[in-house]
Amino acid sequence: MSYTQADADRLRASIAKGASEVEVAGERVKFRSLADMRATLAMIEAELAGARGPAFGVSYPRTTRGL
């Protein structure tokens, strides 16, 4: 599922208002608890952060024997 910053903003606003229903990614969603809403917000924010991050990672080898 593809999320947008607007989805995260809408969910954040719903949490602030205390509403349990919000439209996310074009679907109306009713959450059971505040914990569910926060978990979904964290998932959306992580996905958005990943989309803005680098396309690849860099790793450097570490050795202990002078290789």
N, C-alpha and C positions, 0 to 999 in steps of 0.2 A: 504494500500500500504506500502511496506517495503522499507525504504530508508537506504542508507549506507553513511558513512563518505565521500566516493568518490563522491556521488551525491552532497553533500553539498559543497565540494571543487570545483567541476565542475561549479556549479551555482555561487559560489563566484567569480571564475575566469571570468565567462561570464559577471557578473556585473561589474567587474573591467575593462574589455575590452570594455564594452558598447554594447556587442552583445545581441540580443533579442531572439536568439534561442539556446537551450541547450538540451542535452540528460539527462533526469532525470528518474531513475528507469527503464531504458531500453527503454524509449519512447522519441521521439523527440518532444520537446515542444517549441512553439513560444509564447512568452509573449507579452502582449499589452503595458505594461509600466514597468518602473523601480520599481514602487510601487508594482506591481504584483510579480515581481521577488523577491523583498525584503520580501514580505509577505510569499511567498513560502519558501524562505530560513529560515525565522523565524519558520515556521511550521516544516520543516525538522529538524532544530536544536533542537526544543522542543521535537520532537519525539525521536531523538537520545539521548538527555539528560534523557528522561524518561526511555529509555532502560538501561541506565547505573545506574539509581537510585536504591534505595532500593525496594525490592519486596513488602513491606508493610509499612504502616505508623504507628506511635505510637502517641497516644493522651492521655493526662492525664486529669482527671476530675478536675474542679475548683469549689469550693463551697464558699459561703459567710457566712454560718451559722455553721461552725465548723463540718460539716459531714465528 
